[in-house]
Amino acid sequence: MKVVITKQCMGDRNCNNLCPEVFEYDEDQLMSIVKFDKIPNEYKALVRQAAAECGADAIEIIED
């Protein structure tokens, strides 16, 4: 699984709060970024939850 944060990100940091192991807030870009190229198995469920809860639909999941 890979994850992309699109330009639609509003910077509300919900994903960062939900799964800080995967998501990080970039103060320069004013949006969240993904720390991994490929999401570790132990975080996949949280990443899916973060995508489902993203108000801007800015988290795009690409299944392997």
URDA-V476061 format. One record per backbone hydrogen bond with DSSP energy under -1.0 kcal/mol. CO is the residue of the C=O (numbers start at 1). NH is the residue of the N-H. E is the energy in kcal/mol with one decimal. If there is no record, write none. Layout:
<<CO | NH | E> <CO | NH | E>>
//
This chain:
<<1 | 39 | -2.7> <2 | 62 | -3.2> <4 | 60 | -3.2> <6 | 9 | -1.7> <13 | 17 | -2.2> <14 | 18 | -2.4> <15 | 19 | -2.7> <19 | 22 | -1.7> <19 | 23 | -2.5> <22 | 35 | -3.1> <24 | 33 | -3.3> <26 | 30 | -1.7> <26 | 31 | -1.2> <31 | 26 | -2.8> <33 | 24 | -2.4> <40 | 43 | -2.0> <41 | 44 | -1.1> <43 | 47 | -2.4> <44 | 48 | -2.3> <45 | 49 | -2.1> <46 | 50 | -2.7> <47 | 51 | -2.4> <48 | 52 | -2.3> <49 | 53 | -2.1> <54 | 57 | -1.3> <58 | 6 | -3.0> <60 | 4 | -2.6> <62 | 2 | -2.9>>
//
